[in-house]
Amino acid sequence: MPAVEYEPIPQQPQPEQQGVEPVPETPSIPEQVEKATGAQAVPSQPAPVIDDQTGQVVAQPVVTDPSTGNQIPDDTTLKAWSKGSANDSKTWLAVFWERLRKMMNLK
């Protein structure tokens, strides 16, 4: 069986070698401004997911409002929605939640 020769894989330069400067996720606020106004640095968006090999952005995280969440509607709302038209998505959502509550014994 003949020996197989492999070519070495060339090393890719690291980001610091390419002159890329790391950027902090949250901006820095001077202490004087923070004390005077009470302003605080809050990250506006999560960091994107970047592909290791090409450096291109693969996926952007979805920014959600923390004050809103998916709440299960109350029983009266579900009963009203479940009696709607079969073409209405709220009807299907209500029937789904009613079945899920019944399966999990949440009623």
N, C-alpha and C positions, 0 to 999 in steps of 0.2 A: 504494500500500500504506500503510495507516494506521500511525502510530508507536505502538509499544507502550510504555506507561508501567509501570514497576515500582515497588513500594513498597520502601523500604529495610528491611532486616532489622534488628530491634532488637538491640542488643548485650546479651549476657547478662552479668551481673555475675561478676567473677572470684572465686575462693574467698576470697582475702584481703579482698575487699570485703564478703563475706557474714559475716565474723566467724569463719571456720573456721581453726583453728590446726593447723599441720602437726604430726603426731605422729611421733617417730622410730620407725624399724622395730625397733630393739633398745633395750631399756631401758638407762638409764645406771646404772652401778654405781660408788659412791664408791671412790676409790683405796684408802682404809683397808680397806674390806671386801674388795676384790680382792686386796690384799696378804696380808691375814690368812687368808682362806679359799681363795684361788686361784680364786674364782668368776669366770666370764666370761659376758658377755651373748651369747646365741645367739638368732637369730630363730626363733621357734617356728613361724611359718607364713609363706609368701611373701605378698606384698601381693596383694590381689584386683584383678582387672581391672575397671575402672570405665568406664561409658559416658560419653563426653564431653558429651553433650547433656542427659542427664537426671540424671546423678549417681548412678544406681542401680547396684548391683553386677551385672555381667553374668555373670561366671564366677569361681568360687573355684578357685584352683590346688589340685591334689591334693598332699597332704603325704605324702611317701614316707620310709621309714626308710632312711637311707643305708647301714646295715649289711647290708641285704638287697638282693639284686638278682636278676634273672632269669638263672640259671645253667643251661646246657645239662646235663642229666643225663648221667652216664657211660654207656658202651656197655652194660654189664651191666644197668643199670637200664632203659635204653631197650628192650633185648631182652625183659626181663621184662614191661614195660608193654605192648609191642606185641602180646604174645600174650594179652592180656586180652579181655574181652567187647567187642563192638561198641557196646554201650550205655554203656561207660565212657569218660569224657573223657580219661583218662590214656592209653588205647589210641590215640586219635586224635592226642594230643600226641606220643606216642612215634613214631608213623608219620610225622608231620610232620617231626620233628627228624631222623629217619633219612633221609628223602628230601632234606631240606635239606643235611644233611652230605654225602650222595652227590652232589648237584648241585654243591656247592662244593668237592668233593674234600677233605673234612676227615677222612676215614677213613684 
